[in-house]
Amino acid sequence: MRGEKCLLVYDIPEDKIRSKVADICLDYC
């Protein structure tokens, strides 16, 4: 489930937001 949510990060077009979400994802994945 968590892995699937992390994949949604790549759908974000804005780099700044994507990088922030990616950092959060790495903490929880």
Rosetta constraint file for C-alpha pairs under 8 A:
AtomPair CA 1 CA 5 HARMONIC 6.58 0.50
AtomPair CA 2 CA 6 HARMONIC 6.42 0.50
AtomPair CA 2 CA 28 HARMONIC 7.61 0.50
AtomPair CA 2 CA 29 HARMONIC 6.07 0.50
AtomPair CA 3 CA 7 HARMONIC 6.51 0.50
AtomPair CA 3 CA 29 HARMONIC 6.42 0.50
AtomPair CA 4 CA 8 HARMONIC 6.86 0.50
AtomPair CA 5 CA 9 HARMONIC 7.32 0.50
AtomPair CA 6 CA 10 HARMONIC 7.87 0.50
AtomPair CA 6 CA 22 HARMONIC 7.33 0.50
AtomPair CA 6 CA 25 HARMONIC 5.90 0.50
AtomPair CA 6 CA 29 HARMONIC 7.63 0.50
AtomPair CA 7 CA 11 HARMONIC 7.69 0.50
AtomPair CA 8 CA 12 HARMONIC 7.33 0.50
AtomPair CA 9 CA 18 HARMONIC 5.92 0.50
AtomPair CA 9 CA 21 HARMONIC 6.62 0.50
AtomPair CA 9 CA 22 HARMONIC 6.51 0.50
AtomPair CA 10 CA 18 HARMONIC 7.13 0.50
AtomPair CA 12 CA 17 HARMONIC 7.35 0.50
AtomPair CA 12 CA 18 HARMONIC 5.76 0.50
AtomPair CA 13 CA 18 HARMONIC 7.35 0.50
AtomPair CA 14 CA 18 HARMONIC 6.05 0.50
AtomPair CA 15 CA 19 HARMONIC 5.95 0.50
AtomPair CA 16 CA 20 HARMONIC 6.39 0.50
AtomPair CA 17 CA 21 HARMONIC 6.17 0.50
AtomPair CA 18 CA 22 HARMONIC 5.88 0.50
AtomPair CA 19 CA 23 HARMONIC 6.21 0.50
AtomPair CA 20 CA 24 HARMONIC 6.50 0.50
AtomPair CA 21 CA 25 HARMONIC 6.03 0.50
AtomPair CA 22 CA 26 HARMONIC 6.14 0.50
AtomPair CA 23 CA 27 HARMONIC 6.61 0.50
AtomPair CA 24 CA 28 HARMONIC 6.64 0.50
AtomPair CA 25 CA 29 HARMONIC 5.73 0.50
